[in-house]
């Protein structure tokens, strides 16, 4: 898998996570995400992009939604509220963007 595609996937998912954080903060009335919050989002996007590159490059492209559903569930565990379910959905959408970007 080309480094350029992984870099593009990182940028796309990073933008998605920043948009999600902005929307989440707007709903709660806290304003947009601060610069201090963007670094962890960039790190999360990088790890998701590298995980997706490993998945799509070696293990396969089928059932990507199940892989990212399980990953989102692990990241948001325990899912006890609608906010927890939304955080799982956030990772599943990121997985879809990665599947689209990395050509799965």
N, CA, C and O atoms as a Tinker XYZ file with bonds, in Angstrom:
   416  protein
     1  N      0.859000   -1.176000    0.000000    73     2
     2  CA     0.000000    0.000000    0.000000    64     1     3
     3  C      0.900000    1.231000    0.000000    63     2     4     5
     4  O      1.844000    1.318000    0.785000    81     3
     5  N      0.610000    2.155000   -0.859000    73     3     6
     6  CA     1.442000    3.346000   -1.029000    64     5     7
     7  C      1.317000    4.282000    0.171000    63     6     8     9
     8  O      0.242000    4.462000    0.744000    81     7
     9  N      2.462000    4.870000    0.527000    73     7    10
    10  CA     2.481000    5.811000    1.645000    64     9    11
    11  C      1.537000    6.986000    1.396000    63    10    12    13
    12  O      0.905000    7.476000    2.332000    81    11
    13  N      1.436000    7.440000    0.158000    73    11    14
    14  CA     0.560000    8.557000   -0.174000    64    13    15
    15  C     -0.900000    8.258000    0.121000    63    14    16    17
    16  O     -1.635000    9.134000    0.577000    81    15
    17  N     -1.324000    7.028000   -0.137000    73    15    18
    18  CA    -2.713000    6.654000    0.157000    64    17    19
    19  C     -2.971000    6.616000    1.656000    63    18    20    21
    20  O     -4.041000    7.014000    2.118000    81    19
    21  N     -1.990000    6.137000    2.413000    73    19    22
    22  CA    -2.140000    6.110000    3.871000    64    21    23
    23  C     -2.176000    7.538000    4.413000    63    22    24    25
    24  O     -2.957000    7.842000    5.315000    81    23
    25  N     -1.336000    8.408000    3.870000    73    23    26
    26  CA    -1.334000    9.808000    4.277000    64    25    27
    27  C     -2.664000   10.477000    3.951000    63    26    28    29
    28  O     -3.197000   11.228000    4.767000    81    27
    29  N     -3.201000   10.208000    2.762000    73    27    30
    30  CA    -4.511000   10.745000    2.390000    64    29    31
    31  C     -5.597000   10.222000    3.319000    63    30    32    33
    32  O     -6.476000   10.976000    3.735000    81    31
    33  N     -5.542000    8.936000    3.646000    73    31    34
    34  CA    -6.526000    8.354000    4.569000    64    33    35
    35  C     -6.433000    9.019000    5.932000    63    34    36    37
    36  O     -7.456000    9.280000    6.565000    81    35
    37  N     -5.210000    9.298000    6.395000    73    35    38
    38  CA    -5.019000    9.960000    7.680000    64    37    39
    39  C     -5.651000   11.352000    7.663000    63    38    40    41
    40  O     -6.306000   11.747000    8.628000    81    39
    41  N     -5.462000   12.085000    6.591000    73    39    42
    42  CA    -6.021000   13.432000    6.482000    64    41    43
    43  C     -7.554000   13.377000    6.438000    63    42    44    45
    44  O     -8.225000   14.165000    7.105000    81    43
    45  N     -8.100000   12.451000    5.657000    73    43    46
    46  CA    -9.563000   12.340000    5.543000    64    45    47
    47  C    -10.182000   11.973000    6.882000    63    46    48    49
    48  O    -11.164000   12.587000    7.298000    81    47
    49  N     -9.624000   10.987000    7.558000    73    47    50
    50  CA   -10.171000   10.568000    8.851000    64    49    51
    51  C     -9.922000   11.633000    9.913000    63    50    52    53
    52  O    -10.770000   11.850000   10.778000    81    51
    53  N     -8.785000   12.291000    9.859000    73    51    54
    54  CA    -8.535000   13.388000   10.795000    64    53    55
    55  C     -9.545000   14.508000   10.626000    63    54    56    57
    56  O    -10.012000   15.082000   11.611000    81    55
    57  N     -9.886000   14.824000    9.379000    73    55    58
    58  CA   -10.913000   15.839000    9.131000    64    57    59
    59  C    -12.262000   15.378000    9.665000    63    58    60    61
    60  O    -13.003000   16.165000   10.254000    81    59
    61  N    -12.584000   14.094000    9.458000    73    59    62
    62  CA   -13.859000   13.565000    9.967000    64    61    63
    63  C    -13.919000   13.665000   11.491000    63    62    64    65
    64  O    -14.932000   14.092000   12.044000    81    63
    65  N    -12.851000   13.276000   12.165000    73    63    66
    66  CA   -12.848000   13.331000   13.625000    64    65    67
    67  C    -12.917000   14.769000   14.132000    63    66    68    69
    68  O    -13.554000   15.032000   15.152000    81    67
    69  N    -12.269000   15.704000   13.430000    73    67    70
    70  CA   -12.349000   17.120000   13.825000    64    69    71
    71  C    -13.758000   17.658000   13.611000    63    70    72    73
    72  O    -14.264000   18.417000   14.437000    81    71
    73  N    -14.392000   17.271000   12.507000    73    71    74
    74  CA   -15.781000   17.689000   12.264000    64    73    75
    75  C    -16.691000   17.115000   13.332000    63    74    76    77
    76  O    -17.585000   17.803000   13.824000    81    75
    77  N    -16.471000   15.857000   13.695000    73    75    78
    78  CA   -17.275000   15.227000   14.743000    64    77    79
    79  C    -17.097000   15.973000   16.066000    63    78    80    81
    80  O    -18.078000   16.273000   16.746000    81    79
    81  N    -15.847000   16.273000   16.432000    73    79    82
    82  CA   -15.578000   16.982000   17.683000    64    81    83
    83  C    -16.218000   18.361000   17.675000    63    82    84    85
    84  O    -16.755000   18.806000   18.690000    81    83
    85  N    -16.163000   19.040000   16.533000    73    83    86
    86  CA   -16.789000   20.356000   16.423000    64    85    87
    87  C    -18.295000   20.243000   16.622000    63    86    88    89
    88  O    -18.883000   21.022000   17.372000    81    87
    89  N    -18.921000   19.279000   15.955000    73    87    90
    90  CA   -20.364000   19.086000   16.106000    64    89    91
    91  C    -20.758000   18.692000   17.516000    63    90    92    93
    92  O    -21.771000   19.156000   18.040000    81    91
    93  N    -19.959000   17.841000   18.125000    73    91    94
    94  CA   -20.228000   17.405000   19.488000    64    93    95
    95  C    -20.156000   18.580000   20.464000    63    94    96    97
    96  O    -20.986000   18.708000   21.363000    81    95
    97  N    -19.164000   19.420000   20.273000    73    95    98
    98  CA   -19.023000   20.581000   21.165000    64    97    99
    99  C    -20.101000   21.613000   20.910000    63    98   100   101
   100  O    -20.533000   22.295000   21.840000    81    99
   101  N    -20.551000   21.745000   19.654000    73    99   102
   102  CA   -21.633000   22.686000   19.345000    64   101   103
   103  C    -22.942000   22.232000   19.990000    63   102   104   105
   104  O    -23.712000   23.053000   20.490000    81   103
   105  N    -23.190000   20.921000   19.977000    73   103   106
   106  CA   -24.412000   20.387000   20.578000    64   105   107
   107  C    -24.413000   20.609000   22.081000    63   106   108   109
   108  O    -25.451000   20.924000   22.663000    81   107
   109  N    -23.255000   20.445000   22.713000    73   107   110
   110  CA   -23.181000   20.640000   24.156000    64   109   111
   111  C    -23.032000   22.106000   24.539000    63   110   112   113
   112  O    -23.096000   22.446000   25.720000    81   111
   113  N    -22.832000   22.982000   23.545000    73   111   114
   114  CA   -22.716000   24.405000   23.821000    64   113   115
   115  C    -21.336000   24.833000   24.268000    63   114   116   117
   116  O    -21.180000   25.911000   24.840000    81   115
   117  N    -20.328000   24.009000   24.018000    73   115   118
   118  CA   -18.980000   24.320000   24.475000    64   117   119
   119  C    -18.131000   24.998000   23.410000    63   118   120   121
   120  O    -16.961000   25.287000   23.663000    81   119
   121  N    -18.677000   25.262000   22.227000    73   119   122
   122  CA   -17.900000   25.871000   21.156000    64   121   123
   123  C    -17.106000   24.824000   20.394000    63   122   124   125
   124  O    -17.319000   23.624000   20.565000    81   123
   125  N    -16.194000   25.282000   19.555000    73   123   126
   126  CA   -15.397000   24.372000   18.734000    64   125   127
   127  C    -14.266000   23.741000   19.519000    63   126   128   129
   128  O    -13.961000   24.172000   20.631000    81   127
   129  N    -13.632000   22.704000   18.939000    73   127   130
   130  CA   -12.508000   22.073000   19.624000    64   129   131
   131  C    -11.304000   23.005000   19.679000    63   130   132   133
   132  O    -11.055000   23.772000   18.749000    81   131
   133  N    -10.572000   22.929000   20.762000    73   131   134
   134  CA    -9.389000   23.776000   20.913000    64   133   135
   135  C     -8.199000   23.129000   20.223000    63   134   136   137
   136  O     -8.260000   21.964000   19.829000    81   135
   137  N     -7.132000   23.874000   20.079000    73   135   138
   138  CA    -5.916000   23.353000   19.449000    64   137   139
   139  C     -5.344000   22.194000   20.254000    63   138   140   141
   140  O     -4.757000   21.274000   19.684000    81   139
   141  N     -5.509000   22.229000   21.578000    73   139   142
   142  CA    -5.007000   21.142000   22.420000    64   141   143
   143  C     -5.757000   19.838000   22.169000    63   142   144   145
   144  O     -5.205000   18.761000   22.390000    81   143
   145  N     -6.995000   19.917000   21.715000    73   143   146
   146  CA    -7.784000   18.720000   21.427000    64   145   147
   147  C     -7.503000   18.157000   20.040000    63   146   148   149
   148  O     -7.820000   16.998000   19.770000    81   147
   149  N     -6.919000   18.951000   19.165000    73   147   150
   150  CA    -6.672000   18.480000   17.809000    64   149   151
   151  C     -5.506000   17.496000   17.732000    63   150   152   153
   152  O     -5.511000   16.622000   16.865000    81   151
   153  N     -4.525000   17.608000   18.595000    73   151   154
   154  CA    -3.392000   16.682000   18.582000    64   153   155
   155  C     -3.824000   15.252000   18.907000    63   154   156   157
   156  O     -3.421000   14.334000   18.192000    81   155
   157  N     -4.627000   15.018000   19.957000    73   155   158
   158  CA    -5.097000   13.650000   20.193000    64   157   159
   159  C     -5.970000   13.117000   19.055000    63   158   160   161
   160  O     -5.935000   11.924000   18.754000    81   159
   161  N     -6.749000   13.991000   18.426000    73   159   162
   162  CA    -7.558000   13.557000   17.286000    64   161   163
   163  C     -6.678000   13.145000   16.114000    63   162   164   165
   164  O     -6.976000   12.172000   15.421000    81   163
   165  N     -5.597000   13.882000   15.894000    73   163   166
   166  CA    -4.662000   13.524000   14.824000    64   165   167
   167  C     -3.993000   12.188000   15.132000    63   166   168   169
   168  O     -3.780000   11.378000   14.229000    81   167
   169  N     -3.664000   11.955000   16.384000    73   167   170
   170  CA    -3.083000   10.675000   16.775000    64   169   171
   171  C     -4.055000    9.531000   16.600000    63   170   172   173
   172  O     -3.683000    8.461000   16.118000    81   171
   173  N     -5.299000    9.751000   16.988000    73   171   174
   174  CA    -6.330000    8.724000   16.805000    64   173   175
   175  C     -6.544000    8.429000   15.325000    63   174   176   177
   176  O     -6.679000    7.271000   14.931000    81   175
   177  N     -6.574000    9.474000   14.511000    73   175   178
   178  CA    -6.747000    9.292000   13.066000    64   177   179
   179  C     -5.568000    8.524000   12.477000    63   178   180   181
   180  O     -5.757000    7.675000   11.606000    81   179
   181  N     -4.359000    8.812000   12.941000    73   179   182
   182  CA    -3.187000    8.097000   12.443000    64   181   183
   183  C     -3.246000    6.621000   12.805000    63   182   184   185
   184  O     -2.974000    5.762000   11.966000    81   183
   185  N     -3.599000    6.324000   14.047000    73   183   186
   186  CA    -3.690000    4.922000   14.453000    64   185   187
   187  C     -4.792000    4.191000   13.692000    63   186   188   189
   188  O     -4.611000    3.038000   13.300000    81   187
   189  N     -5.929000    4.846000   13.479000    73   187   190
   190  CA    -6.996000    4.226000   12.696000    64   189   191
   191  C     -6.556000    3.994000   11.254000    63   190   192   193
   192  O     -6.863000    2.953000   10.673000    81   191
   193  N     -5.844000    4.951000   10.674000    73   191   194
   194  CA    -5.378000    4.801000    9.297000    64   193   195
   195  C     -4.358000    3.668000    9.184000    63   194   196   197
   196  O     -4.400000    2.892000    8.230000    81   195
   197  N     -3.448000    3.568000   10.145000    73   195   198
   198  CA    -2.466000    2.487000   10.112000    64   197   199
   199  C     -3.129000    1.127000   10.322000    63   198   200   201
   200  O     -2.762000    0.152000    9.665000    81   199
   201  N     -4.092000    1.054000   11.221000    73   199   202
   202  CA    -4.848000   -0.178000   11.437000    64   201   203
   203  C     -5.587000   -0.579000   10.168000    63   202   204   205
   204  O     -5.583000   -1.747000    9.779000    81   203
   205  N     -6.220000    0.394000    9.527000    73   203   206
   206  CA    -6.948000    0.111000    8.286000    64   205   207
   207  C     -6.002000   -0.319000    7.180000    63   206   208   209
   208  O     -6.332000   -1.213000    6.401000    81   207
   209  N     -4.835000    0.298000    7.097000    73   207   210
   210  CA    -3.866000   -0.101000    6.075000    64   209   211
   211  C     -3.419000   -1.542000    6.301000    63   210   212   213
   212  O     -3.246000   -2.298000    5.345000    81   211
   213  N     -3.234000   -1.921000    7.553000    73   211   214
   214  CA    -2.889000   -3.303000    7.869000    64   213   215
   215  C     -4.031000   -4.236000    7.483000    63   214   216   217
   216  O     -3.809000   -5.279000    6.869000    81   215
   217  N     -5.242000   -3.859000    7.843000    73   215   218
   218  CA    -6.404000   -4.702000    7.549000    64   217   219
   219  C     -6.617000   -4.853000    6.043000    63   218   220   221
   220  O     -6.734000   -5.969000    5.537000    81   219
   221  N     -6.666000   -3.739000    5.338000    73   219   222
   222  CA    -6.978000   -3.787000    3.907000    64   221   223
   223  C     -5.792000   -4.289000    3.080000    63   222   224   225
   224  O     -5.985000   -4.856000    2.005000    81   223
   225  N     -4.579000   -4.089000    3.568000    73   223   226
   226  CA    -3.407000   -4.493000    2.814000    64   225   227
   227  C     -3.021000   -5.951000    2.974000    63   226   228   229
   228  O     -2.385000   -6.522000    2.088000    81   227
   229  N     -3.397000   -6.566000    4.094000    73   227   230
   230  CA    -2.940000   -7.934000    4.306000    64   229   231
   231  C     -4.066000   -8.908000    4.614000    63   230   232   233
   232  O     -4.091000  -10.015000    4.077000    81   231
   233  N     -4.979000   -8.518000    5.456000    73   231   234
   234  CA    -5.982000   -9.470000    5.928000    64   233   235
   235  C     -7.215000   -9.540000    5.048000    63   234   236   237
   236  O     -7.866000  -10.584000    4.992000    81   235
   237  N     -7.549000   -8.482000    4.373000    73   235   238
   238  CA    -8.699000   -8.522000    3.491000    64   237   239
   239  C     -9.529000   -7.273000    3.573000    63   238   240   241
   240  O     -9.319000   -6.416000    4.431000    81   239
   241  N    -10.469000   -7.183000    2.672000    73   239   242
   242  CA   -11.319000   -5.994000    2.629000    64   241   243
   243  C    -12.763000   -6.309000    2.982000    63   242   244   245
   244  O    -13.568000   -5.393000    3.148000    81   243
   245  N    -13.099000   -7.559000    3.097000    73   243   246
   246  CA   -14.476000   -7.911000    3.407000    64   245   247
   247  C    -14.831000   -7.608000    4.849000    63   246   248   249
   248  O    -13.985000   -7.674000    5.741000    81   247
   249  N    -16.068000   -7.283000    5.060000    73   247   250
   250  CA   -16.624000   -7.030000    6.393000    64   249   251
   251  C    -15.869000   -5.951000    7.151000    63   250   252   253
   252  O    -15.683000   -6.059000    8.364000    81   251
   253  N    -15.427000   -4.896000    6.440000    73   251   254
   254  CA   -14.721000   -3.802000    7.110000    64   253   255
   255  C    -15.600000   -3.175000    8.177000    63   254   256   257
   256  O    -15.106000   -2.740000    9.217000    81   255
   257  N    -16.907000   -3.128000    7.924000    73   255   258
   258  CA   -17.828000   -2.498000    8.878000    64   257   259
   259  C    -17.843000   -3.272000   10.193000    63   258   260   261
   260  O    -17.959000   -2.671000   11.261000    81   259
   261  N    -17.728000   -4.593000   10.126000    73   259   262
   262  CA   -17.712000   -5.393000   11.350000    64   261   263
   263  C    -16.432000   -5.147000   12.138000    63   262   264   265
   264  O    -16.467000   -5.047000   13.364000    81   263
   265  N    -15.311000   -5.051000   11.446000    73   263   266
   266  CA   -14.029000   -4.793000   12.105000    64   265   267
   267  C    -14.079000   -3.456000   12.840000    63   266   268   269
   268  O    -13.665000   -3.361000   13.996000    81   267
   269  N    -14.593000   -2.416000   12.160000    73   267   270
   270  CA   -14.619000   -1.092000   12.784000    64   269   271
   271  C    -15.748000   -0.962000   13.805000    63   270   272   273
   272  O    -15.664000   -0.126000   14.705000    81   271
   273  N    -16.794000   -1.766000   13.684000    73   271   274
   274  CA   -17.820000   -1.811000   14.724000    64   273   275
   275  C    -17.233000   -2.397000   16.001000    63   274   276   277
   276  O    -17.450000   -1.863000   17.089000    81   275
   277  N    -16.497000   -3.484000   15.874000    73   275   278
   278  CA   -15.842000   -4.075000   17.040000    64   277   279
   279  C    -14.792000   -3.144000   17.631000    63   278   280   281
   280  O    -14.689000   -3.015000   18.850000    81   279
   281  N    -14.016000   -2.499000   16.773000    73   279   282
   282  CA   -13.008000   -1.563000   17.259000    64   281   283
   283  C    -13.659000   -0.384000   17.987000    63   282   284   285
   284  O    -13.198000    0.024000   19.053000    81   283
   285  N    -14.728000    0.158000   17.407000    73   283   286
   286  CA   -15.444000    1.260000   18.064000    64   285   287
   287  C    -16.042000    0.833000   19.387000    63   286   288   289
   288  O    -16.028000    1.593000   20.356000    81   287
   289  N    -16.570000   -0.388000   19.431000    73   287   290
   290  CA   -17.113000   -0.903000   20.687000    64   289   291
   291  C    -16.047000   -1.042000   21.752000    63   290   292   293
   292  O    -16.293000   -0.752000   22.923000    81   291
   293  N    -14.869000   -1.483000   21.356000    73   291   294
   294  CA   -13.768000   -1.589000   22.317000    64   293   295
   295  C    -13.321000   -0.218000   22.804000    63   294   296   297
   296  O    -12.997000   -0.046000   23.980000    81   295
   297  N    -13.302000    0.757000   21.901000    73   295   298
   298  CA   -12.859000    2.105000   22.279000    64   297   299
   299  C    -13.860000    2.794000   23.199000    63   298   300   301
   300  O    -13.467000    3.584000   24.058000    81   299
   301  N    -15.150000    2.505000   23.030000    73   299   302
   302  CA   -16.185000    3.200000   23.802000    64   301   303
   303  C    -16.750000    2.343000   24.933000    63   302   304   305
   304  O    -17.734000    2.726000   25.565000    81   303
   305  N    -16.142000    1.197000   25.191000    73   303   306
   306  CA   -16.682000    0.279000   26.190000    64   305   307
   307  C    -16.583000    0.858000   27.582000    63   306   308   309
   308  O    -15.556000    1.459000   27.896000    81   307
   309  N    -17.566000    0.720000   28.428000    73   307   310
   310  CA   -18.875000    0.131000   28.189000    64   309   311
   311  C    -19.819000    1.129000   27.534000    63   310   312   313
   312  O    -19.842000    2.311000   27.879000    81   311
   313  N    -20.586000    0.635000   26.594000    73   311   314
   314  CA   -21.544000    1.477000   25.878000    64   313   315
   315  C    -22.841000    1.458000   26.678000    63   314   316   317
   316  O    -23.632000    0.520000   26.577000    81   315
   317  N    -23.047000    2.496000   27.468000    73   315   318
   318  CA   -24.219000    2.539000   28.348000    64   317   319
   319  C    -25.185000    3.658000   28.009000    63   318   320   321
   320  O    -26.218000    3.805000   28.663000    81   319
   321  N    -24.866000    4.442000   27.003000    73   319   322
   322  CA   -25.717000    5.578000   26.696000    64   321   323
   323  C    -25.738000    5.824000   25.201000    63   322   324   325
   324  O    -25.020000    5.183000   24.433000    81   323
   325  N    -26.574000    6.760000   24.810000    73   323   326
   326  CA   -26.640000    7.152000   23.407000    64   325   327
   327  C    -25.328000    7.794000   22.972000    63   326   328   329
   328  O    -24.914000    7.639000   21.823000    81   327
   329  N    -24.675000    8.512000   23.876000    73   327   330
   330  CA   -23.381000    9.119000   23.558000    64   329   331
   331  C    -22.332000    8.046000   23.288000    63   330   332   333
   332  O    -21.503000    8.211000   22.394000    81   331
   333  N    -22.354000    6.959000   24.040000    73   331   334
   334  CA   -21.430000    5.860000   23.796000    64   333   335
   335  C    -21.684000    5.190000   22.460000    63   334   336   337
   336  O    -20.746000    4.836000   21.747000    81   335
   337  N    -22.956000    5.016000   22.121000    73   335   338
   338  CA   -23.305000    4.434000   20.818000    64   337   339
   339  C    -22.885000    5.362000   19.690000    63   338   340   341
   340  O    -22.462000    4.902000   18.630000    81   339
   341  N    -22.999000    6.662000   19.912000    73   339   342
   342  CA   -22.580000    7.627000   18.893000    64   341   343
   343  C    -21.072000    7.569000   18.686000    63   342   344   345
   344  O    -20.595000    7.745000   17.565000    81   343
   345  N    -20.320000    7.325000   19.750000    73   343   346
   346  CA   -18.863000    7.214000   19.611000    64   345   347
   347  C    -18.484000    5.960000   18.826000    63   346   348   349
   348  O    -17.488000    5.957000   18.104000    81   347
   349  N    -19.272000    4.900000   18.964000    73   347   350
   350  CA   -19.050000    3.701000   18.158000    64   349   351
   351  C    -19.340000    4.023000   16.695000    63   350   352   353
   352  O    -18.578000    3.640000   15.808000    81   351
   353  N    -20.445000    4.728000   16.448000    73   351   354
   354  CA   -20.811000    5.105000   15.080000    64   353   355
   355  C    -19.734000    5.986000   14.453000    63   354   356   357
   356  O    -19.481000    5.901000   13.251000    81   355
   357  N    -19.106000    6.825000   15.261000    73   355   358
   358  CA   -18.034000    7.697000   14.773000    64   357   359
   359  C    -16.884000    6.872000   14.207000    63   358   360   361
   360  O    -16.325000    7.222000   13.167000    81   359
   361  N    -16.527000    5.786000   14.877000    73   359   362
   362  CA   -15.435000    4.931000   14.416000    64   361   363
   363  C    -15.866000    4.123000   13.192000    63   362   364   365
   364  O    -15.057000    3.889000   12.294000    81   363
   365  N    -17.129000    3.694000   13.143000    73   363   366
   366  CA   -17.610000    2.945000   11.978000    64   365   367
   367  C    -17.595000    3.833000   10.734000    63   366   368   369
   368  O    -17.202000    3.381000    9.659000    81   367
   369  N    -18.017000    5.091000   10.869000    73   367   370
   370  CA   -17.959000    6.017000    9.726000    64   369   371
   371  C    -16.507000    6.256000    9.320000    63   370   372   373
   372  O    -16.198000    6.317000    8.130000    81   371
   373  N    -15.613000    6.391000   10.304000    73   371   374
   374  CA   -14.191000    6.541000    9.988000    64   373   375
   375  C    -13.692000    5.311000    9.222000    63   374   376   377
   376  O    -12.901000    5.442000    8.288000    81   375
   377  N    -14.148000    4.127000    9.612000    73   375   378
   378  CA   -13.777000    2.915000    8.888000    64   377   379
   379  C    -14.290000    2.918000    7.462000    63   378   380   381
   380  O    -13.604000    2.458000    6.550000    81   379
   381  N    -15.491000    3.432000    7.267000    73   379   382
   382  CA   -16.025000    3.553000    5.916000    64   381   383
   383  C    -15.208000    4.511000    5.070000    63   382   384   385
   384  O    -14.942000    4.248000    3.897000    81   383
   385  N    -14.813000    5.620000    5.671000    73   383   386
   386  CA   -13.955000    6.566000    4.952000    64   385   387
   387  C    -12.611000    5.932000    4.608000    63   386   388   389
   388  O    -12.069000    6.158000    3.526000    81   387
   389  N    -12.084000    5.149000    5.523000    73   387   390
   390  CA   -10.822000    4.465000    5.261000    64   389   391
   391  C    -10.978000    3.413000    4.173000    63   390   392   393
   392  O    -10.099000    3.267000    3.324000    81   391
   393  N    -12.086000    2.680000    4.188000    73   391   394
   394  CA   -12.334000    1.685000    3.145000    64   393   395
   395  C    -12.430000    2.359000    1.781000    63   394   396   397
   396  O    -11.929000    1.839000    0.784000    81   395
   397  N    -13.069000    3.504000    1.747000    73   395   398
   398  CA   -13.203000    4.248000    0.492000    64   397   399
   399  C    -11.848000    4.810000    0.061000    63   398   400   401
   400  O    -11.485000    4.727000   -1.113000    81   399
   401  N    -11.106000    5.377000    1.003000    73   399   402
   402  CA    -9.832000    6.022000    0.677000    64   401   403
   403  C     -8.748000    5.011000    0.307000    63   402   404   405
   404  O     -7.973000    5.235000   -0.623000    81   403
   405  N     -8.699000    3.906000    1.036000    73   403   406
   406  CA    -7.652000    2.923000    0.807000    64   405   407
   407  C     -8.036000    1.895000   -0.251000    63   406   408   409
   408  O     -7.272000    0.970000   -0.528000    81   407
   409  N     -9.215000    2.054000   -0.841000    73   407   410
   410  CA    -9.585000    1.222000   -1.979000    64   409   411
   411  C    -10.003000   -0.184000   -1.653000    63   410   412   413
   412  O     -9.676000   -1.117000   -2.387000    81   411
   413  N    -10.725000   -0.354000   -0.558000    73   411   414
   414  CA   -11.178000   -1.703000   -0.185000    64   413   415
   415  C    -12.376000   -2.117000   -1.002000    63   414   416
   416  O    -12.892000   -3.220000   -0.825000    81   415
